[in-house]
Amino acid sequence: MKQTRAIILAAGKGTRMRSQMAKVLHPLCGKTLVDHVIGANQAAGIADIAVVVGYQAEAVRAHLPEGIQVFEQKEQLGTGHAVMQALPFIENFDGNVLILVGDAPLIRGETLKGLVEAHEQGGYAATVLTANFDDPTGYGRIVKDGDTLVKIVEEKDASTAEKSIHEINSGMYCFDAKALCLALSKMTNENAQHEYYLTDSIEILRNAGSRVGSFPTPDCRDIVAVNSKAQLAEAGAIMRERINRKWMDAGALIVDPKHTYLSCGTTVGQDAMIYPGVITEGTVHIGKGAVVYPSVIIDRDIEDGEHVAGCQVIK
């Protein structure tokens, strides 16, 4: 497998969040949205990561962990323009480049691995991560001729026939680095919004004679974007379900998963029993055979076999 780098687009203001905080800094199960995307890359074995910041650039920059390269998009001129800001990160690189979005916290490391593998096995210049949605409203549509990917059309530019397509663009891609640089050099803003669309790169590369492909996510929830507080809550419910399932599969008993709120930093031992109404925050370990009744637990270890009872805040 070739070396892979990742660029995370995190410059948007997120107007629909109705918040003074940058969208990508909103918390979800104990980590910010952008932290979840960074973590998925790390889980996929990708260490070379760049983040493109814009709105509240300094706050986002200050939050990012060490080792992340940061580029600023001072004007919001589209996704293609955002990637252009990170050209120094990829222009002399020979390998794969993942383009990801900082407001899609449910993306998983295994999905990114699958995307890169499909990209390399297909010999593609670009591979689009796609999904099939019953209601594709708001997403760019994947236009195909049979199984061949032809182009991606943004909803605002789509025809009536194209809007009826249910396969959608996640906004996440895997590119050959040289092909991406070529596509960016030929990109224009001749569209309804006068923006540089990264989606145009697919048609540019096809016209240049390159092969492009698509990889449908194995779990449509991987690509769910957060654009409002309501969507943040919906993504949180999915994330909690995944966290709870992980520890139940490892041997813990969570009596009522829908009413148990474990943080991403929580670990649970075998045969632990967790009752409804338990909330954990920060780094928490619940030991083997421990029993936890409704409680709020913050940054504390519960010993093996320990019983924690009552509505208490524990530090």
Secondary structure, DSSP 4 states (H G I P E B T S, - for coil): ---EEEEEEE----GGG--SS-GGG-EETTEEHHHHHHHHHHHTT--EEEEEE-TTHHHHHHHSPTT-EEEE--S---HHHHHHTTHHHHTT--SEEEEEETT-TT--HHHHHHHHHHHHHHT-SEEEEEEE-SS-TTS-EEEEETTEEEEEE-GGG--HHHHT--EEEEEEEEEEHHHHHHHHHH----STT----TTHHHHHHHHTT--EEEEE-SSGGGG----SHHHHHHHHHHHHHHHHHHHHHTT-EES-GGG-B--TTEEE-TT-EE-TT-EEESSEEE-TT-EE-S-EEES-EEPTT-EE-SS-EE-
